[in-house]
Amino acid sequence: MGGVYIFNASISFLLILSTALANDHSSSSVLARGSSISTKDDTSITILVSPNGAFACGFYKVATNAFTFSIWFSGLSTVAWTANRDAPVNGKGSSLTFHKDGSLVLRDYNDKPVWSTNTSSAAGGASHAELLDTGNLVVMDTNGRHLWRSFDSPTDTLLPSQPMTRGANLVSASARGLLSSGLFTFFFDNDNVLKLIYYGPETSSLYWPDPYKTSLQNNRVTYNSTQYGVLDQKGKFLASDGLSFEASDLGHDMVMRRLTLDYDGNLRLYSLDASSGSWSFSWMALRQVCEIHGLCGQNSFCTSTPKLPYCSCIPGFKMNDPGDWSKGCRRKVNLSAKRGGGKGATKDFSFVRLDTTDFYGYDFKIINSVPVFDCRNKCLDSLDCQAFGYKRGLGSCFLKNFLFNGKMLQSFDNFIYVKVPKTNTTLPSQELASGPAHVCKLAETEAYPSSQLVQSDTSKFKFGSFLSSALTLLVVEVVLIIGGCCVVYKWEKGPEITDDVGYMIISSQFRMFSYKELQKATNHFQQELGSGGSGAVYKGVLDDERKVAVKKLNDIIQGDQEFRSELSVIGRIYHLNLITIWGFCAEKNHKLLVSEFIENGSLDRILFDHQDFSPVLQWHQRYNIALGVAKGLAYLHHECLEWIVHCDVKPENILLDKDFEPKIADFGLVQLLKRESSTQMLSRVHGTRGYIAPEWALNLPITGKADVYSYGVVLLELVKGIRVSEWVVEGQEEVEMAVRCSTEIIKEKLANEDKSWLLEFVDYKLHGDFNHSQVIMLLKIAVSCVEEERRNRPSMGHVVQTLHAPME
């Protein structure tokens, strides 16, 4: 690993060196009083570079002939601070002057002041402006005292050691790639709590921490009026209100970091991979991006899917601005043209129902314990009513005059009925969703109202035209590159280098293998361990004598960037009950994954092997397998940075190590496979029937509850020792019906005090040697997991808690 760090350091130095050479201006960190620099050409101008070379400041080009005075990471296009984010100056004739009266002033081409440090009152003492190693631009007096600091007026980014204080708010950018102010703010409120708020043109609302909980419930304190927070260099953030979070790579103090309120309203902590020059986020405030208010605008709703949240107009509405979801949607037919309500409106209007959807707030009337038809008539009779919400069970009716902050989540147990002219009541189904509802993807990582993921800021470094006097430095640069590569090669022999350096190192423990390496390791893929819809798996031995399982992935059709992005997620996942992925191969059409080799193979080979000489899983081993699989799935669903829905939980994908500790395989692979049709995905990705949750057949969006269903089926098989497919009476019923009928029978028997039936139900190979209380617990969990209504199924986190509970 030492070679990698040396190489990274060399690259960082070269980036800084290249930036300096690309500009005619001094690379000093100090600007003396009386200095003045003007924009000349349509290119960015570096004025100052920090002593360590990490930061630069100067005129930053934001558009054709438009510039800001900004601080950015040297060699990158990532801006950390901007003086005039909402008032760019002209590219010709604008100037930055450190006046003799002590103020640093930015003027436009017409000499109009745009921004100033307002330090003229300290004229006698103001000495110079300096860009520090921390990225802090300061105006100092002759004694080194700070008269003004950029750290005291952040824009959208907080740097390590930069204080977060009252009034020093982070304000998001308006869109990706722009620096102008957006609609989201991170700030200390009057209760001394750090919060995220949406400031829209028509309304504002708090959305983080959970606005429907108290500060105490959100683990925040209000009594500390210090109002101070700071991110340290190692990746830990601490604030006076009790807010605390850490980077996933905590402890590496040489890593460049930034805490940024992104334009989509999510607060994310980023770390820089110096080898690739790309940022990756190591913490974020909201995993469920649809929780962000204002993301989709008025009259639209955000749908949460396992990988990509997306915005949709309410049926009967259309986008106000096809390029900006934050501007929301408007009705295709204005209600006022159809009278909009009042007595007798029944013949003109009806309602479109949105299942499991809610629009928070703006309830001008709430009525409890009423039938849905009465609620409907109340809305029809009201001129102000745009829609009504109805919560089943409670009979609660919510009349709404404004539709905002809409989101669709399968956990919701309520409906929204939107008032529409009767000509619009029959709407094509595609109006209900703007994205595929039948695709298992990586869950919400970063989202933007245009329904596109926020990609990590990746910068490609461009060298300017070099002056003839810089040729000597160019030679030094070439020597450093050659020397760095030699050190790396000598220190740790790595894989063959391909043209796409983005694949080189995704994480320190996740490396790229060449196809030749894997051919050699597997003896030309001679020993096949198994195969499935995602590809065949072969046994291999690496040069360091580690045994590996090499999976050849079938039907990979993504571009390299998407494939690399998904690999970076898989490569960062580590849990005792998940297979450890050690690396990959991506050469031309060859896409392979390299993982640890698990000694005892898959669960199905042991559990369903009925030969007399085969080993039998003892009850304590089965219970431990049930607990371990639950822990692994709970980690994927709730704990890892980017939660994942497995979509293919079955005994074949549960491997057992030498101690029979379970490890889940094939997680995160669904998004790597070909997705030409939902039918193909069902048959190829999910394999054996009987493990597929009912929502697949109903064409509903897939959530973690689909894994819960599959887990329940596996539990039944662990107890009974027989595949569910063998429970079917030949010619009489389908597998799904067999599971349904069996669970109903189990429910009835569990309700009775007589438990003698367990001896007949539990795997006969155990000869009655099992813990009765544990069997009952597993069966209760299993039948709850295979409920048809997914909202009735427990979460995997709840399952883990139940299995951990002390036995009575």
ChimeraX attribute file (.defattr): number of C-alpha atoms within 10 A of each C-alpha:
attribute: neighborCount
match mode: 1-to-1
recipient: residues
	/A:1	11
	/A:2	11
	/A:3	18
	/A:4	19
	/A:5	15
	/A:6	15
	/A:7	22
	/A:8	18
	/A:9	16
	/A:10	19
	/A:11	20
	/A:12	21
	/A:13	18
	/A:14	19
	/A:15	23
	/A:16	20
	/A:17	18
	/A:18	21
	/A:19	21
	/A:20	24
	/A:21	21
	/A:22	18
	/A:23	19
	/A:24	12
	/A:25	13
	/A:26	14
	/A:27	20
	/A:28	17
	/A:29	21
	/A:30	20
	/A:31	20
	/A:32	16
	/A:33	19
	/A:34	15
	/A:35	13
	/A:36	15
	/A:37	17
	/A:38	18
	/A:39	22
	/A:40	14
	/A:41	11
	/A:42	15
	/A:43	16
	/A:44	21
	/A:45	23
	/A:46	25
	/A:47	24
	/A:48	25
	/A:49	29
	/A:50	23
	/A:51	17
	/A:52	13
	/A:53	24
	/A:54	21
	/A:55	26
	/A:56	32
	/A:57	27
	/A:58	21
	/A:59	26
	/A:60	22
	/A:61	20
	/A:62	17
	/A:63	13
	/A:64	10
	/A:65	15
	/A:66	19
	/A:67	27
	/A:68	25
	/A:69	25
	/A:70	21
	/A:71	27
	/A:72	22
	/A:73	20
	/A:74	24
	/A:75	25
	/A:76	21
	/A:77	15
	/A:78	16
	/A:79	19
	/A:80	23
	/A:81	27
	/A:82	24
	/A:83	20
	/A:84	19
	/A:85	19
	/A:86	13
	/A:87	14
	/A:88	23
	/A:89	28
	/A:90	22
	/A:91	25
	/A:92	17
	/A:93	16
	/A:94	25
	/A:95	23
	/A:96	22
	/A:97	20
	/A:98	24
	/A:99	18
	/A:100	17
	/A:101	17
	/A:102	26
	/A:103	24
	/A:104	25
	/A:105	18
	/A:106	26
	/A:107	19
	/A:108	22
	/A:109	16
	/A:110	12
	/A:111	11
	/A:112	11
	/A:113	15
	/A:114	15
	/A:115	16
	/A:116	17
	/A:117	18
	/A:118	14
	/A:119	19
	/A:120	17
	/A:121	12
	/A:122	15
	/A:123	14
	/A:124	12
	/A:125	18
	/A:126	28
	/A:127	23
	/A:128	22
	/A:129	25
	/A:130	22
	/A:131	25
	/A:132	20
	/A:133	16
	/A:134	17
	/A:135	27
	/A:136	21
	/A:137	27
	/A:138	22
	/A:139	28
	/A:140	21
	/A:141	19
	/A:142	11
	/A:143	9
	/A:144	13
	/A:145	13
	/A:146	14
	/A:147	20
	/A:148	20
	/A:149	17
	/A:150	19
	/A:151	21
	/A:152	17
	/A:153	17
	/A:154	22
	/A:155	27
	/A:156	27
	/A:157	23
	/A:158	23
	/A:159	24
	/A:160	19
	/A:161	16
	/A:162	19
	/A:163	19
	/A:164	26
	/A:165	20
	/A:166	18
	/A:167	13
	/A:168	16
	/A:169	20
	/A:170	24
	/A:171	25
	/A:172	27
	/A:173	25
	/A:174	17
	/A:175	17
	/A:176	14
	/A:177	12
	/A:178	14
	/A:179	23
	/A:180	20
	/A:181	18
	/A:182	22
	/A:183	22
	/A:184	31
	/A:185	25
	/A:186	23
	/A:187	21
	/A:188	22
	/A:189	15
	/A:190	11
	/A:191	14
	/A:192	21
	/A:193	25
	/A:194	27
	/A:195	16
	/A:196	28
	/A:197	23
	/A:198	21
	/A:199	16
	/A:200	16
	/A:201	8
	/A:202	6
	/A:203	9
	/A:204	14
	/A:205	17
	/A:206	17
	/A:207	19
	/A:208	21
	/A:209	21
	/A:210	15
	/A:211	13
	/A:212	11
	/A:213	10
	/A:214	12
	/A:215	16
	/A:216	9
	/A:217	11
	/A:218	15
	/A:219	13
	/A:220	19
	/A:221	18
	/A:222	17
	/A:223	11
	/A:224	14
	/A:225	15
	/A:226	12
	/A:227	22
	/A:228	18
	/A:229	22
	/A:230	19
	/A:231	24
	/A:232	19
	/A:233	20
	/A:234	18
	/A:235	26
	/A:236	18
	/A:237	19
	/A:238	16
	/A:239	21
	/A:240	21
	/A:241	23
	/A:242	16
	/A:243	16
	/A:244	15
	/A:245	16
	/A:246	18
	/A:247	20
	/A:248	17
	/A:249	15
	/A:250	15
	/A:251	14
	/A:252	12
	/A:253	12
	/A:254	11
	/A:255	16
	/A:256	19
	/A:257	25
	/A:258	20
	/A:259	24
	/A:260	25
	/A:261	26
	/A:262	25
	/A:263	27
	/A:264	28
	/A:265	32
	/A:266	26
	/A:267	25
	/A:268	20
	/A:269	27
	/A:270	24
	/A:271	22
	/A:272	18
	/A:273	19
	/A:274	18
	/A:275	19
	/A:276	19
	/A:277	19
	/A:278	18
	/A:279	21
	/A:280	17
	/A:281	22
	/A:282	19
	/A:283	21
	/A:284	21
	/A:285	16
	/A:286	20
	/A:287	18
	/A:288	18
	/A:289	24
	/A:290	25
	/A:291	19
	/A:292	25
	/A:293	29
	/A:294	31
	/A:295	33
	/A:296	31
	/A:297	26
	/A:298	24
	/A:299	26
	/A:300	29
	/A:301	29
	/A:302	30
	/A:303	24
	/A:304	24
	/A:305	27
	/A:306	23
	/A:307	21
	/A:308	22
	/A:309	25
	/A:310	28
	/A:311	29
	/A:312	28
	/A:313	26
	/A:314	25
	/A:315	26
	/A:316	23
	/A:317	20
	/A:318	19
	/A:319	22
	/A:320	17
	/A:321	12
	/A:322	11
	/A:323	10
	/A:324	17
	/A:325	24
	/A:326	23
	/A:327	21
	/A:328	26
	/A:329	23
	/A:330	18
	/A:331	16
	/A:332	14
	/A:333	15
	/A:334	13
	/A:335	17
	/A:336	9
	/A:337	8
	/A:338	14
	/A:339	14
	/A:340	22
	/A:341	23
	/A:342	16
	/A:343	11
	/A:344	11
	/A:345	19
	/A:346	15
	/A:347	9
	/A:348	16
	/A:349	20
	/A:350	20
	/A:351	22
	/A:352	21
	/A:353	19
	/A:354	17
	/A:355	15
	/A:356	16
	/A:357	23
	/A:358	26
	/A:359	23
	/A:360	15
	/A:361	15
	/A:362	13
	/A:363	18
	/A:364	12
	/A:365	14
	/A:366	13
	/A:367	14
	/A:368	13
	/A:369	13
	/A:370	13
	/A:371	14
	/A:372	17
	/A:373	9
	/A:374	12
	/A:375	23
	/A:376	22
	/A:377	16
	/A:378	19
	/A:379	29
	/A:380	27
	/A:381	16
	/A:382	16
	/A:383	16
	/A:384	16
	/A:385	23
	/A:386	22
	/A:387	24
	/A:388	29
	/A:389	26
	/A:390	24
	/A:391	19
	/A:392	14
	/A:393	9
	/A:394	11
	/A:395	16
	/A:396	18
	/A:397	25
	/A:398	23
	/A:399	25
	/A:400	25
	/A:401	19
	/A:402	18
	/A:403	22
	/A:404	23
	/A:405	24
	/A:406	30
	/A:407	27
	/A:408	21
	/A:409	18
	/A:410	20
	/A:411	13
	/A:412	14
	/A:413	15
	/A:414	18
	/A:415	19
	/A:416	23
	/A:417	23
	/A:418	24
	/A:419	24
	/A:420	25
	/A:421	23
	/A:422	15
	/A:423	12
	/A:424	18
	/A:425	17
	/A:426	11
	/A:427	12
	/A:428	9
	/A:429	8
	/A:430	11
	/A:431	15
	/A:432	17
	/A:433	17
	/A:434	14
	/A:435	17
	/A:436	15
	/A:437	16
	/A:438	20
	/A:439	24
	/A:440	25
	/A:441	23
	/A:442	21
	/A:443	24
	/A:444	23
	/A:445	22
	/A:446	25
	/A:447	25
	/A:448	26
	/A:449	24
	/A:450	16
	/A:451	18
	/A:452	13
	/A:453	17
	/A:454	14
	/A:455	14
	/A:456	13
	/A:457	17
	/A:458	17
	/A:459	14
	/A:460	12
	/A:461	13
	/A:462	12
	/A:463	14
	/A:464	12
	/A:465	9
	/A:466	14
	/A:467	11
	/A:468	7
	/A:469	9
	/A:470	11
	/A:471	11
	/A:472	9
	/A:473	13
	/A:474	16
	/A:475	10
	/A:476	11
	/A:477	19
	/A:478	12
	/A:479	12
	/A:480	17
	/A:481	15
	/A:482	10
	/A:483	14
	/A:484	21
	/A:485	17
	/A:486	13
	/A:487	17
	/A:488	18
	/A:489	14
	/A:490	11
	/A:491	13
	/A:492	12
	/A:493	10
	/A:494	14
	/A:495	16
	/A:496	12
	/A:497	12
	/A:498	13
	/A:499	8
	/A:500	11
	/A:501	10
	/A:502	17
	/A:503	22
	/A:504	19
	/A:505	17
	/A:506	22
	/A:507	14
	/A:508	11
	/A:509	13
	/A:510	21
	/A:511	20
	/A:512	22
	/A:513	22
	/A:514	19
	/A:515	19
	/A:516	13
	/A:517	16
	/A:518	23
	/A:519	14
	/A:520	14
	/A:521	23
	/A:522	21
	/A:523	14
	/A:524	13
	/A:525	18
	/A:526	12
	/A:527	12
	/A:528	15
	/A:529	14
	/A:530	14
	/A:531	13
	/A:532	15
	/A:533	16
	/A:534	22
	/A:535	16
	/A:536	18
	/A:537	22
	/A:538	23
	/A:539	22
	/A:540	26
	/A:541	17
	/A:542	13
	/A:543	10
	/A:544	6
	/A:545	9
	/A:546	11
	/A:547	18
	/A:548	23
	/A:549	23
	/A:550	30
	/A:551	24
	/A:552	20
	/A:553	19
	/A:554	18
	/A:555	15
	/A:556	16
	/A:557	13
	/A:558	13
	/A:559	8
	/A:560	14
	/A:561	12
	/A:562	13
	/A:563	17
	/A:564	17
	/A:565	16
	/A:566	17
	/A:567	21
	/A:568	17
	/A:569	18
	/A:570	22
	/A:571	20
	/A:572	18
	/A:573	19
	/A:574	15
	/A:575	14
	/A:576	14
	/A:577	23
	/A:578	23
	/A:579	23
	/A:580	22
	/A:581	24
	/A:582	20
	/A:583	22
	/A:584	26
	/A:585	23
	/A:586	19
	/A:587	15
	/A:588	9
	/A:589	11
	/A:590	14
	/A:591	18
	/A:592	24
	/A:593	22
	/A:594	25
	/A:595	19
	/A:596	17
	/A:597	20
	/A:598	20
	/A:599	13
	/A:600	16
	/A:601	20
	/A:602	23
	/A:603	22
	/A:604	19
	/A:605	14
	/A:606	18
	/A:607	22
	/A:608	17
	/A:609	15
	/A:610	14
	/A:611	9
	/A:612	8
	/A:613	7
	/A:614	12
	/A:615	11
	/A:616	17
	/A:617	19
	/A:618	12
	/A:619	20
	/A:620	13
	/A:621	15
	/A:622	19
	/A:623	20
	/A:624	15
	/A:625	24
	/A:626	22
	/A:627	21
	/A:628	22
	/A:629	26
	/A:630	25
	/A:631	24
	/A:632	24
	/A:633	28
	/A:634	23
	/A:635	21
	/A:636	25
	/A:637	24
	/A:638	16
	/A:639	13
	/A:640	16
	/A:641	21
	/A:642	23
	/A:643	26
	/A:644	29
	/A:645	27
	/A:646	26
	/A:647	28
	/A:648	25
	/A:649	27
	/A:650	26
	/A:651	24
	/A:652	20
	/A:653	20
	/A:654	24
	/A:655	26
	/A:656	20
	/A:657	14
	/A:658	10
	/A:659	9
	/A:660	18
	/A:661	20
	/A:662	32
	/A:663	24
	/A:664	26
	/A:665	22
	/A:666	19
	/A:667	21
	/A:668	22
	/A:669	23
	/A:670	22
	/A:671	19
	/A:672	20
	/A:673	19
	/A:674	17
	/A:675	17
	/A:676	8
	/A:677	10
	/A:678	16
	/A:679	13
	/A:680	13
	/A:681	19
	/A:682	19
	/A:683	12
	/A:684	16
	/A:685	19
	/A:686	20
	/A:687	17
	/A:688	14
	/A:689	14
	/A:690	22
	/A:691	28
	/A:692	23
	/A:693	25
	/A:694	18
	/A:695	17
	/A:696	17
	/A:697	12
	/A:698	9
	/A:699	13
	/A:700	14
	/A:701	19
	/A:702	22
	/A:703	25
	/A:704	23
	/A:705	26
	/A:706	25
	/A:707	27
	/A:708	30
	/A:709	27
	/A:710	23
	/A:711	26
	/A:712	26
	/A:713	26
	/A:714	24
	/A:715	26
	/A:716	24
	/A:717	21
	/A:718	26
	/A:719	25
	/A:720	20
	/A:721	24
	/A:722	18
	/A:723	18
	/A:724	20
	/A:725	16
	/A:726	10
	/A:727	15
	/A:728	17
	/A:729	11
	/A:730	8
	/A:731	6
	/A:732	8
	/A:733	12
	/A:734	16
	/A:735	17
	/A:736	18
	/A:737	14
	/A:738	19
	/A:739	21
	/A:740	16
	/A:741	12
	/A:742	16
	/A:743	21
	/A:744	13
	/A:745	11
	/A:746	19
	/A:747	14
	/A:748	9
	/A:749	15
	/A:750	17
	/A:751	9
	/A:752	8
	/A:753	7
	/A:754	9
	/A:755	12
	/A:756	10
	/A:757	11
	/A:758	19
	/A:759	15
	/A:760	11
	/A:761	12
	/A:762	23
	/A:763	21
	/A:764	13
	/A:765	14
	/A:766	16
	/A:767	10
	/A:768	14
	/A:769	14
	/A:770	19
	/A:771	11
	/A:772	15
	/A:773	10
	/A:774	16
	/A:775	19
	/A:776	16
	/A:777	14
	/A:778	23
	/A:779	19
	/A:780	16
	/A:781	21
	/A:782	26
	/A:783	22
	/A:784	20
	/A:785	28
	/A:786	29
	/A:787	19
	/A:788	14
	/A:789	12
	/A:790	22
	/A:791	13
	/A:792	13
	/A:793	22
	/A:794	17
	/A:795	20
	/A:796	25
	/A:797	17
	/A:798	14
	/A:799	23
	/A:800	19
	/A:801	13
	/A:802	15
	/A:803	20
	/A:804	10
	/A:805	9
	/A:806	7
	/A:807	9
	/A:808	5
